[in-house]
Amino acid sequence: MTYYSKNVIDKAKEMDLLTYLRIYEPYELVRVSHNVYSTKTHDSLKISNGMWMWWSRGIGGKSAVDYLVKVRGMTFIEAISLIAKDENTLSKQCRKPQYKTKRKLILPPRADNNDIAVEYLKQRGINEDVISYFIEREMIYQSSPMNNIVFVGFDEKGVPKYAGMRGTDEYRYISDAYGSDKRFPFRLVNKNNTNIHIFEGAIDLLSYATLLYERGSDFKSQNLFSLSGVYQPSKKMNNVRLPNSLSKALDDNPQIKTVYLHLDNDTTGRKAAEVISELLKDKYTVETDFVSVGKDVNDYLCSLKNLSNKIRREV
């Protein structure tokens, strides 16, 4: 077995995929846009700002070693051997690349239709009219070829800045698209409303919109914001900060007077609500609204619609 020193291995692990392809497989490189590349073999594999994502398989990484192992199927030693075969080239090229901290969002490719995404959301109890509203505004779509649901967040100019993905099959794939900025989550904004409703995820936001719609209220008149994931505050109170998405939402909407927290009814959700309430109590009225049935707003919605536990587990 060939032996490589720790120094050589460390240098090989530093090589990013774009550098590797330029040196060893330039024929594989396909330029997609100014700073985004793909490969001839896998057109759904995108490379940008030192990262790569193989959208059709839902896997990604940073280094060339990651690519060789996860995509090419090599062992770790085989990948190191390929990259380190020319130590002179390795020494010159394997310096950690300096990328701009501002990353460009790479949206997953769109499917020809949204049929699977719509059916998935309907099985979760979401009203079809509510779904259509968000699809028409390109805030929800179905990705290709994995058929994930994509929840898009836009900035004030209407430019996509965030995309959260959720699988529609039994694997329950959940991830954020590369370059996502959680300061611009999946949300509805109404500058004339002095209330803001906060949810952990997009499904709960849509569930609350459904509850309003089916009770005859206008969900479009509300401020509905997703935190794009679970908020777990620091154990030390002096280090605690608001989630970036909530902090920006409040800064951008000075008309807000009341904050409604619709977080999960579990230990993590209750602790998060307690911390957020403490941080906001001097400036806002804060109301915690935990569901009376199930763990979250979608559980509550499904219980009202008599959707069985079996169906909810499957979707």
N, C-alpha and C positions, 0 to 999 in steps of 0.2 A: 504494500500500500504506500502511495506517495505521501510524504510527510511535508506539511506546511507549518511554518512558524506562526505564532499567534499574531505577529505583526502583519504577515501576509494575509492571514484570514481576516483580520480586522479591516485591512484596506480593501479586500475583495467585498466585504459586507457593506462597505461605504458606497460602492458604485451603484448609482441609480440606473434605472432601466433605459432611459433615453441615451445616457452615455454608453452603456453596454451595446445597444443596438447600433449606434453610430460607429463604434469601433469594430465590432465583430459581425454584425448582421445589418449593414446599411440598406440592403435590398429589401428588408422587412419594413422599413420605416415609411409611413404614409402621413403627410402633413394634412391635418383636418382644418386647422385655423391657425391664427397667429402663434399661440402657445400650446396647442393641443395636437397630439399625434396619435396615430393608430398603427396597427400592423397589418400586413397583407394577409397573413394567415388567419387572424382574428380581428375582423373589422369592428367588433363591439368592445374590443380592448382599447381603452383610451389612456393616454399618458399626458400629464400636465403638472407643472410646478413640483417635480420630484416625486410625484405619486402616480400610481396606475390603478385602473379599475377595469376588470373584465366583466362587463355588465351582463352578458348572457349567462354567466355562471354565478354571479353575485359574490365574487372574490376579488381582493385587491391587495396592494402592498406598497412598499416604498422602494426597496432595493432590487437590483438585478437578480440577486440570489433568491429573493421571494418569487420572482417571475419564473426562474428556471425550475424551482421546486414545485410551485403551485400550478403553473401552466404547462411547463414542458415535462413535468413528472420526474425530474432528476432527484437523486439523493442530495443531501447537503454537501457531502464530499465531492460528488460529481460536479455540482455547481461551482464550488470553490476551485476545483481543478481546471474547469473551462475558463473561468475568469482570470485565474492566476497563472495561466500557461506561459504568459510573457511578463515576467516581473518588471522589466523596464517600462513596458506600457502601463502596467499596473501602478507603478510608482508615480508616473507622470499624470495619469488620468484619474486615479482614485482619490481625489480630494473631495471633501464634502461640498457639494454644490451650494452656492448661495442663492436661494430663491426669495422672491419678494414675499413678505408675510401676507399680503393681500392675495388670496386665492380666488380664482374664477370658478363660479359654480358650473358644474357639468351636469346638465339635466339628462336623465335616462331617456333613451329613444322612445318615441310614442308608438303605440300599437295602432292598427288601422281603425279600431273601434274601442269602446269602453265597456263592452258587454259583460266581461268577467268581473271587472271592478264594480259595476253597478249591481250585479247580482250578489256579490260579496257584501256590499254595504246594506242592501235590502235584507239579507239574511241576518245582519246585525241590528235590524229594526229601524234603520235610517229611512226616512220618507223619500220616495222617488222624486218628488218635486224639490225637496231640499238638495238632493244629489244633483239634479239637473241644473239648479242655480249655480252651484260651484263648478260644474263641468263647463257650462257655457262661458264662465269667466276664466277658464283654463287654470283654475285653482286645484282641480282634481283631474287626473287622467290615468290611463292604463299604459304601463310600459311594455316595450317589446325587447326581447322575446319572452321575458320571464312572467309577464302578466301581473306584475306587482301594481298596487295602487300607489300613485305618487301624489303627495300633498304639497302644494307649492306656496311659498310665502314671497310676497313682492315688497319692494321698497316704495317710497312715496311717489316715485316716478313711474311705477308700474313695471320695474325691471325685476325678474326673478332673482332672489337672493338665497332662498332656502328650498330644499326639497327633501321631504321625509318619505321613505318607502316602506310599505308593508306588504308582505306576501299574502296571496289569496289562496294558497294551498295549505296542506297539513304541516308544512315546515315552519310556518309563522315567522318568516324572515322579516326583520325590522332593522332598518339602517337609515342613515342620512346620506344623501348624495355628496360626492366629493366637492369641496368648496362651499358647503352650506354655511350660512351665517345665521346663527340662532337668534340674533337680534331682530330678524325679520321672519317670524314664524308664520305658520298657517293661521289666518285670522280674518276677522271682519272688523272694519273700523267705521264708526259713525261719530263725527266731531260734535254733533248736536246732543249726544247722550252723555250724561254725567256719571253713568255707571259703567263698570268694566267687569266682565266675567272671565275668570281664569280657569283653564283646564290643563291637565297633564298632557293630553294628546289630542290629535285631530278627531279620532273616533268619538271621544267624549264631547268635544265641541259640536260635532254633527248630531250627536244624540240629544244634546240640549236644544239645538236649533229645531230638531224634530218635535220635541216636547212642546216648545213654544208654538210651532206651526200648527200642530194638530189640536192645540187648545185655542186656536184662533188669534194668536199673537203674531206680530211681525218680527221674525228673528233678524231681518235685514236692518232693523232700526237699532240693533244692539252693538255694543263693543264686545266681541267674542275673541279671546286670545288663547292659543295653545302654547304651553311652555316647551313643546317639542321633546318631552321626556320627563322622567321623574326628577324632582328637585330634592337633593339630599344636602341639607345645610351642614356646615362645619359644627363639630361638637363644642368648639370654643366660641362663645357668643361674641367675643371681641373680634373674631375673624369672619363673622357671618356677613354675607352680602346677598342682596336680592338676585334672583335669576336675571341674566342679561336681558332676556326678552321682556320681562316684566318691568325692569328698570327703564328700558328704552320706551316701552309703551306708555308709561306714566310721564316720562319727560316730554314725549311727543304729543301728549293729550292733556294739557293743563286744565281742561274743563272737568276732568274726572274728580269726583268727590267720594264715591263709594266703590269699594273693591269687593267683589264676591268671589270667594275661593271655593271652587267645585273640585277639590282634590280627592284622591282615593281615600276611601274609608278603611285605612289600614294604619299600622304603626308609622310607616314612613310618611304617608300623606298627612296624618294628623300632626306629626312633628313639624313637617314643612309648613302647614297652615299656622301652627303656633308661632313659628319663627317669623314668617312673613307678616303676621298680624302685629307682632311686637315691633318689627322694623317700620311699619307703616302707621302705627296708631296715633302718632303725633300730627299727622298731616291728612289722613283719610279715615273715613268710617270703613271698617273692615268686617265683613260678614262671612262666616264659614258655613258652607252648605253641604253637609255630608249626606249621602243617600241613605234612605231608611232600609233599603233592600239591596243586597249585593255589595260589591266593592267599589264600583264606580258608576258614572252616569249611564254608561251603556248597559251595565247589568240591570240597573233600575228600569231603563227603557224596555229591555227584553222581558223583564218580569211583567211589566204592564201589558205587553203584547203576547204574553203566554208563549214566548219562544223557549223551548225546552233547553235544559242544561246540555243535552247531547248536541243540539244544533250549535249552541254557543261554543262548545269545546271544539267542534269541527271547523268553525270559521274563525 
